[in-house]
Amino acid sequence: MLNNYQLDGPTQVEIFRRMALLKGNDERCRKMVTTGRLVMTYYSYRGQEVIPAAMSVNLTDQDYLCTIYRGIHDMLAKGLPLKDLWAEIAGRVDGTCKGKGGPMHLTYPKKGIMVTTGIVGATLPIANGLAWASQLSKDGRVALATFGDGASNIGAFHEALNLAAVWKLPVIFLCQNNQYGEHTAYAKSTSAKRIADRAIAYGIPGLHVNGNDPFEMYAAARQAVERARAGEGPTLIEAVTFRFHGHVFGDADKYMDKAQKAAAVAADPYPIYRTKLIATGVASEAELAKIEADVEAALDVAVEFALQAAYPGLEELTTDVYGVSA
């Protein structure tokens, strides 16, 4: 059961700002790929903006984030600077990983963005390690692991939930259930009706929420964060959403149910939330339009910065590695 939290106006607007940033960034990435200005593998998160936006407003820069290779939205919401992001995905030396990680492997510890992993399900045990460190040092940090519905069928998911429950780790397991694990529909790969129900086996709260509703998502996030900071242990959140594009940008997404996809796109949470903020008097059209214009201006600067930056030198081939064989 969700606690009843009152979401103040400034926080509502901040959630919108982060959603606008994520939406704008995704649209710019897809444009850069389709126009040939950048050649890269890209995993679109369009449609899932509410989840990281409403989650991240409950976190501090010191809290940890472990996300997956399709988690750019998680990182941007947590505070990853646009210039650092774009330099990295453009393969330039000024990127977060000196251009060597690309879109799939980003990190930015200054904002608590610790790991972006390409291994399905790996975020959960890594987040446990960070949460354990926080528990031992008593520094009050919370660790967040984000993952998709497909990862809930990996052994690491169950092992991580069990260990976190036994040790009462300050960790949050956030499943962004976009209803497709890569190219496979949820019902074809997962026996549980709800991923959140799996929390019962480990004696921890399992929250099943509408991941497209900023208010519901905020309540689940805040409840889980408060529980973790109070030393009460982990929470599993299943936030149901839908991704508007294929698993990897450019695939034909023929595996998606056409009617289901059309309904999801028609119910795009971004314009719905935008309209609600205006209708309730939380923000004006002009205020929201300025936020969107500011996002576009910041993207212009970041993209230009990235394209003008230098590529990494040959010396980077042997830098930041454990060893080089002769």
KEFI-353605 format. One line per field, with one value per residue (C-alpha): residue number from 1; residue in three letters; x, y, z. Coordinates in pm, whole numbers, plus 32768, in hexadecimal, padded with zeros to 4 digits. Example, Ala and Ser with C-alpha at 12.3 -4.5 7.8 and 13.67 -1.06 7.14 Angstrom:
2
nr = c(1_2)
rest = c(ALA_SER)
c1 = c(84CE_8557)
c2 = c(7E3E_7F96)
c3 = c(830C_82CA)
//
This chain:
326
nr = c(1_2_3_4_5_6_7_8_9_10_11_12_13_14_15_16_17_18_19_20_21_22_23_24_25_26_27_28_29_30_31_32_33_34_35_36_37_38_39_40_41_42_43_44_45_46_47_48_49_50_51_52_53_54_55_56_57_58_59_60_61_62_63_64_65_66_67_68_69_70_71_72_73_74_75_76_77_78_79_80_81_82_83_84_85_86_87_88_89_90_91_92_93_94_95_96_97_98_99_100_101_102_103_104_105_106_107_108_109_110_111_112_113_114_115_116_117_118_119_120_121_122_123_124_125_126_127_128_129_130_131_132_133_134_135_136_137_138_139_140_141_142_143_144_145_146_147_148_149_150_151_152_153_154_155_156_157_158_159_160_161_162_163_164_165_166_167_168_169_170_171_172_173_174_175_176_177_178_179_180_181_182_183_184_185_186_187_188_189_190_191_192_193_194_195_196_197_198_199_200_201_202_203_204_205_206_207_208_209_210_211_212_213_214_215_216_217_218_219_220_221_222_223_224_225_226_227_228_229_230_231_232_233_234_235_236_237_238_239_240_241_242_243_244_245_246_247_248_249_250_251_252_253_254_255_256_257_258_259_260_261_262_263_264_265_266_267_268_269_270_271_272_273_274_275_276_277_278_279_280_281_282_283_284_285_286_287_288_289_290_291_292_293_294_295_296_297_298_299_300_301_302_303_304_305_306_307_308_309_310_311_312_313_314_315_316_317_318_319_320_321_322_323_324_325_326)
rest = c(MET_LEU_ASN_ASN_TYR_GLN_LEU_ASP_GLY_PRO_THR_GLN_VAL_GLU_ILE_PHE_ARG_ARG_MET_ALA_LEU_LEU_LYS_GLY_ASN_ASP_GLU_ARG_CYS_ARG_LYS_MET_VAL_THR_THR_GLY_ARG_LEU_VAL_MET_THR_TYR_TYR_SER_TYR_ARG_GLY_GLN_GLU_VAL_ILE_PRO_ALA_ALA_MET_SER_VAL_ASN_LEU_THR_ASP_GLN_ASP_TYR_LEU_CYS_THR_ILE_TYR_ARG_GLY_ILE_HIS_ASP_MET_LEU_ALA_LYS_GLY_LEU_PRO_LEU_LYS_ASP_LEU_TRP_ALA_GLU_ILE_ALA_GLY_ARG_VAL_ASP_GLY_THR_CYS_LYS_GLY_LYS_GLY_GLY_PRO_MET_HIS_LEU_THR_TYR_PRO_LYS_LYS_GLY_ILE_MET_VAL_THR_THR_GLY_ILE_VAL_GLY_ALA_THR_LEU_PRO_ILE_ALA_ASN_GLY_LEU_ALA_TRP_ALA_SER_GLN_LEU_SER_LYS_ASP_GLY_ARG_VAL_ALA_LEU_ALA_THR_PHE_GLY_ASP_GLY_ALA_SER_ASN_ILE_GLY_ALA_PHE_HIS_GLU_ALA_LEU_ASN_LEU_ALA_ALA_VAL_TRP_LYS_LEU_PRO_VAL_ILE_PHE_LEU_CYS_GLN_ASN_ASN_GLN_TYR_GLY_GLU_HIS_THR_ALA_TYR_ALA_LYS_SER_THR_SER_ALA_LYS_ARG_ILE_ALA_ASP_ARG_ALA_ILE_ALA_TYR_GLY_ILE_PRO_GLY_LEU_HIS_VAL_ASN_GLY_ASN_ASP_PRO_PHE_GLU_MET_TYR_ALA_ALA_ALA_ARG_GLN_ALA_VAL_GLU_ARG_ALA_ARG_ALA_GLY_GLU_GLY_PRO_THR_LEU_ILE_GLU_ALA_VAL_THR_PHE_ARG_PHE_HIS_GLY_HIS_VAL_PHE_GLY_ASP_ALA_ASP_LYS_TYR_MET_ASP_LYS_ALA_GLN_LYS_ALA_ALA_ALA_VAL_ALA_ALA_ASP_PRO_TYR_PRO_ILE_TYR_ARG_THR_LYS_LEU_ILE_ALA_THR_GLY_VAL_ALA_SER_GLU_ALA_GLU_LEU_ALA_LYS_ILE_GLU_ALA_ASP_VAL_GLU_ALA_ALA_LEU_ASP_VAL_ALA_VAL_GLU_PHE_ALA_LEU_GLN_ALA_ALA_TYR_PRO_GLY_LEU_GLU_GLU_LEU_THR_THR_ASP_VAL_TYR_GLY_VAL_SER_ALA)
c1 = c(8000_807E_8098_7FDB_80D3_807C_814C_8194_8194_830C_8347_823A_82E6_843C_83B7_833B_848C_853A_8438_846B_85E2_85BD_84C2_858D_86CF_8634_85A2_86F2_87AA_86BE_86DB_8857_8853_874D_87FA_8949_89F6_8A4D_8A7E_8A32_895D_883B_872E_8605_8551_843D_82FD_83AB_8407_8326_83D8_8538_84B4_83D1_84CF_85FA_8556_8557_86CE_8803_8946_89E6_88ED_8961_88D1_891A_886D_8873_88F3_87A6_879D_8800_86B6_870B_885D_87E1_86D1_87D9_88AB_8999_8A07_899A_8AF2_8B96_8A85_8A95_8C0F_8C07_8B01_8BBB_8CF7_8DBD_8EC7_8DFF_8CF1_8CAC_8D85_8E6B_8D9A_8DE4_8C96_8BA0_8A26_8A2B_8B34_8B23_8B83_8B8C_8BDF_8BBE_8A45_8A46_8A2F_8B12_8ADC_8A34_8A3D_89FD_89B8_8844_87F0_8948_88D6_8830_895A_8A39_8941_8941_8AB8_8A99_897A_8A47_8B65_8A72_89E4_8B40_8BAF_8A60_8A6B_88F4_8911_880E_8863_8774_877E_86AE_8665_8563_8457_852F_863C_8546_856D_86E6_8777_882A_86D6_866D_87BF_87D2_8676_86B9_8806_877E_8659_8734_8825_871C_87EB_878F_8747_8626_85E2_852A_84A1_843A_8342_8319_8273_8382_84C8_8592_84B1_83D9_8286_8263_815B_823C_835D_82DC_81F0_81A3_807C_8139_82AC_8260_81C0_8316_8371_828E_8386_8491_83BB_83E4_82E9_828F_81EB_8135_80F9_809B_81EE_8149_80A3_8196_80D2_80BD_8227_8299_81DD_827A_83D6_83B9_832F_844C_8555_84CC_84C5_862D_86B0_85FF_86BC_8586_8619_85D1_849D_8442_8388_82E9_8296_81C5_8203_823C_835C_82EF_8409_84B0_85AF_86C8_867D_8651_85B9_8468_83B4_82D4_82C9_81FC_8081_8016_7ED9_7F91_809E_7FA5_7EE6_8027_809B_7F41_7F61_80BB_80F2_81B7_80A1_7FA6_8077_80C5_7F52_7F07_8008_7F66_7E00_7E47_7EFA_8047_80F3_8097_80C0_81D1_8291_828A_82E0_8412_8482_8467_851E_8633_8658_867A_877B_8846_883B_88B7_89E2_8A2A_8A18_8AF9_8BEF_8BF9_8C28_8D45_8DF8_8F28_8F24_8FEC_915A_91F9_9286_9123_912C_9208_917E_9080_90B3_9132_9255_92DD_936E_94B8)
c2 = c(8000_8159_826E_83AC_84C2_8623_8690_8805_88E7_8918_87A0_8765_8860_87C6_8671_8711_87B5_8668_85C4_86DA_86A4_852F_8553_865E_8599_845E_8519_85BD_846F_83CE_84FA_84ED_837C_8390_84BA_840B_850F_8403_8290_81D6_80CA_8174_80F1_81DD_8208_82E7_82AF_825C_83BD_83C7_82B0_8341_84A6_8456_836A_8453_857C_84A1_8460_852E_854A_8467_834C_823A_81D9_8096_8089_7FC1_7FF8_8091_8176_82CD_8354_82DA_8387_84D0_84E2_84A1_85C5_854D_868D_86A4_8705_85D8_84F4_856D_856B_8402_8388_843F_8380_84B3_84CF_85CC_84C9_8429_82FF_83B4_8341_81D3_816D_8200_81FE_80B0_80EF_823B_829F_83E2_83AB_851F_84EA_838A_82E9_81C4_80B3_8081_7F0F_7E4F_7D0F_7CD4_7CC5_7D36_7E80_7DD9_7D29_7E55_7F3C_7E4B_7E78_7FF2_7FE0_7EFE_7FF7_8108_8032_7FEC_8157_81D9_82F4_82F0_82AD_81E8_810A_80F0_7FD5_8002_7EE7_7E68_7D5F_7C5D_7C7C_7C07_7AA9_7AA7_79F0_7B2A_7BCF_7AC7_7AAE_7C28_7C46_7B2F_7BBD_7D20_7CA3_7BD5_7CF4_7E07_7EC8_8030_7FD5_8008_7F1B_7FD9_7F09_7FD9_7EE3_7F5C_7E0F_7D92_7CE6_7D3B_7CA6_7BC9_7C28_7C13_7AFF_7A1C_7A1F_7A66_7988_7A85_7B69_7C80_7C9C_7D55_7C16_7B71_7C4B_7B74_7A53_7B2C_7BD8_7D37_7E34_7E0E_7F42_7F25_8080_8135_81A9_82AB_8360_845B_8469_82F2_82C2_83D6_8339_81E4_8279_834E_822E_814B_8256_82A5_8133_8104_8235_81C5_807B_7FB0_7F05_7EE3_7F1F_7E91_7F84_7F12_8043_7FE1_80AB_807D_80CF_8171_80E5_7F95_7EFE_7F9C_80CE_8065_7F0F_7EDD_7E8E_7D97_7CCB_7DE0_7DCB_7EE8_7F3C_7F36_801C_810D_8124_8164_8277_8317_831A_83BB_842A_8561_8632_85AB_8623_876C_87B0_8755_8849_8962_88F8_88E9_8A39_89A6_8A41_8B17_8AC7_8BCD_8B36_89D8_8A55_8B04_89C2_890F_8A27_8A1E_88A7_88D4_89E9_8912_87F2_88D7_8937_87D1_8744_8852_881F_86AB_86CB_87C3_86F5_8620_84A9_83E4_83AD_825B_8267_8233_80CF_8071_8163_80FF_7F8B_7E86_7E17_7E04_7CC2_7CD8)
c3 = c(8000_7FA4_80A5_8055_800A_7FA5_7E7C_7E8D_7D5C_7D39_7D46_7C40_7B5D_7BA0_7B39_79F8_79BC_79D6_78F4_77F4_7803_77CC_76B2_7604_7624_7595_746E_742A_743C_7344_725D_7267_720D_70F9_7054_705F_7139_7237_7203_7343_73E0_748B_7573_757C_76C7_763A_76FD_7845_78B3_79E6_7AA0_7AC6_7AE2_7C09_7CA2_7C90_7D40_7E76_7E64_7EB4_7DF0_7EF3_7EBD_7DD4_7C81_7BC9_7A7B_7939_77D8_7774_78A3_781D_78A0_79FF_79F4_7967_7A6E_7B7B_7AFF_79EF_793A_77D0_774E_77F3_776F_760A_75FB_766B_7578_7463_74C3_752E_7637_7703_7744_7895_7837_7742_761D_765D_76F4_75FE_763A_76EE_77F8_78AD_7A0C_7AD4_7C45_7C98_7C7E_7D0D_7BB4_7BFA_7AFB_79AB_7961_7822_78E3_7915_7A86_7AF9_7B8F_7CB9_7D5E_7D11_7DBE_7EE5_7F04_7F06_7FFF_80E0_80D8_813A_8251_82DC_82CA_8348_824A_8207_8092_7FD2_7EA8_7D81_7C84_7B4A_7A58_7962_7985_78D4_79DE_7AE8_7A59_7A90_7BBB_7C32_7C68_7D65_7E0C_7E35_7EC8_7FBE_8036_804F_811C_8207_8246_8235_813A_80DE_7F75_7E85_7D66_7C56_7B38_7A0D_797B_7816_77C4_76DA_7737_7603_74F2_75CF_765D_77D7_77D1_7701_77F5_7952_7A19_7B2B_7AE7_7B95_7BD1_7D15_7D9B_7DA1_7ECB_7FA4_7F92_8033_8138_80AC_8023_7EB5_7E1D_7CD0_7C41_7B04_7A88_79AA_7ACE_7B6D_7CB1_7CE1_7C7C_7D68_7E8A_7E4F_7E2E_7F65_8032_7FC8_8009_8162_81B9_8147_8201_833F_833A_82EC_81BC_804A_7F75_7E22_7D40_7BFC_7B29_79FB_78C2_774B_7663_751F_744B_741D_7508_7440_736D_7205_7239_7193_72DE_7224_7364_740A_740E_7328_73E9_7535_74AF_7413_755C_761E_7532_753F_76BB_76B3_781D_77BD_771E_7819_793E_7891_7860_79C9_7A53_7992_79E2_7B58_7B58_7BC5_7A97_796D_77FE_77E9_790E_787D_7721_77B2_7858_770A_7654_7758_7723_75AB_75D9_76C9_75D1_74BB_7590_75FC_749C_740F_752C_74E6_7370_739F_74A8_7455_742E_7530_74D7_74A1_7602_7684_75FE_7725_7826_7932_78F4_79E7_7911_77B3_772B_7672)
//
